[in-house]
Amino acid sequence: MPFIYNRTVRFQDTDAAGVVYFANVLAICHEAYEASLGASGIDLKDFFTHPSVAFPIVHASVDFFRPMFCGDILAVRLMSQQLSGDKFEVTYEVIVDEVIVAKTLTRHVCINTSIRSKRELPDEIRNWLEKV
């Protein structure tokens, strides 16, 4: 079931043309990712502070269909999929007034932080993947 994250576009998200700066769409989607982890019961402080495993993004892409402006109310629909024992991807649909204005994808790999090599996804992430 998709996770929905609601957020209002702020002035700081926009560029000189008054639209959301392209890289900020990824930042907003990452906020949705963090919110979905927290909503599934993962302790974010433990998850991001000195973890034994990490989930770096190894690929990201964004397709834009319409500009987003300061004051727009976004609904970010997040869906995840396990790709292999050590890899997953998250797709995002950014929606304004029931219209998809952007689609984003991030692909993550699980690594052991002390030796920087791939490892199997831990149970807490497998559980999160089943929920989202």
C-alpha positions in Angstrom: 0.0 0.0 0.0 1.5 3.4 -0.9 2.6 5.8 1.7 1.4 9.4 1.3 3.5 12.4 2.5 1.9 15.8 2.5 4.0 19.0 2.2 3.6 22.6 1.1 6.2 24.0 -1.3 8.2 26.7 0.5 9.9 29.7 -1.1 13.3 28.2 -0.2 12.4 25.2 -2.5 12.2 27.5 -5.6 14.7 29.0 -8.0 14.9 32.4 -9.6 12.1 31.5 -12.0 9.8 30.8 -9.1 9.5 27.1 -9.6 10.8 24.2 -7.5 14.5 23.8 -8.2 15.0 20.3 -9.8 17.3 19.0 -7.0 14.8 20.0 -4.3 12.3 17.5 -5.7 14.7 14.8 -4.7 15.1 16.3 -1.3 11.3 16.5 -0.8 11.0 12.8 -1.9 13.8 11.9 0.6 11.6 13.6 3.3 8.8 11.3 2.3 11.2 8.3 2.5 12.2 9.3 6.0 8.6 9.8 7.1 7.6 6.4 5.7 10.4 4.7 7.7 9.3 6.5 10.9 5.6 5.6 10.3 6.5 2.0 9.9 8.1 2.0 13.4 11.8 2.4 12.5 13.6 4.7 15.0 15.0 7.4 12.7 17.7 8.5 15.2 19.0 4.9 15.5 18.6 4.4 11.7 20.7 7.4 10.7 23.1 7.8 13.6 26.2 5.5 13.5 24.4 2.6 11.9 26.1 -0.8 11.2 24.3 -0.8 7.8 23.5 2.0 5.4 21.4 2.3 2.2 23.1 4.7 -0.1 21.3 5.8 -3.3 23.1 4.4 -6.3 20.7 5.7 -8.9 18.2 8.6 -9.0 15.9 10.0 -11.7 13.2 12.6 -12.0 10.7 13.3 -14.7 8.8 16.6 -14.6 5.4 17.0 -16.1 4.4 20.5 -14.7 6.1 23.1 -12.7 5.5 23.4 -8.9 5.3 26.8 -7.2 5.6 28.2 -3.8 2.4 27.5 -1.9 1.5 24.4 -3.8 0.3 21.6 -1.6 2.1 18.4 -2.5 1.0 14.8 -1.9 4.0 12.5 -2.4 2.9 8.9 -3.0 5.8 6.5 -2.2 5.9 2.9 -3.3 8.9 0.5 -2.7 10.1 -2.7 -4.3 12.8 -5.1 -3.3 15.0 -5.8 -6.3 17.4 -8.4 -4.8 18.7 -9.5 -1.5 20.7 -6.3 -1.1 18.9 -3.8 -3.2 15.5 -1.9 -3.3 14.0 1.0 -5.2 11.5 3.6 -4.2 9.2 5.3 -6.7 7.5 8.6 -5.9 4.6 10.4 -7.6 4.4 14.1 -6.7 0.8 15.2 -7.0 -0.7 18.7 -7.0 -4.5 19.0 -7.1 -4.8 15.3 -8.1 -2.5 15.7 -11.0 0.9 14.0 -11.1 3.5 16.7 -11.7 6.7 14.7 -11.3 7.8 11.1 -10.9 11.0 10.2 -9.1 12.9 7.0 -8.5 15.7 6.2 -6.1 17.6 2.9 -6.1 19.4 1.9 -2.9 21.9 -0.8 -2.0 22.5 -2.1 1.5 26.1 -2.0 2.8 27.9 -2.9 5.9 29.3 0.5 7.0 32.5 -0.7 8.6 33.8 -2.6 5.6 31.8 -0.7 2.9 30.6 -3.9 1.1 27.2 -5.1 0.1 25.2 -7.1 2.5 21.6 -8.6 2.8 18.8 -6.3 3.7 18.0 -6.4 7.4 14.6 -7.6 8.6 13.4 -4.1 9.6 13.9 -2.9 6.0 12.3 -6.1 4.5 9.3 -5.4 6.8 9.2 -1.8 5.7 9.3 -2.9 2.0 6.3 -5.1 2.6 4.3 -2.2 4.1 5.0 0.4 1.5 
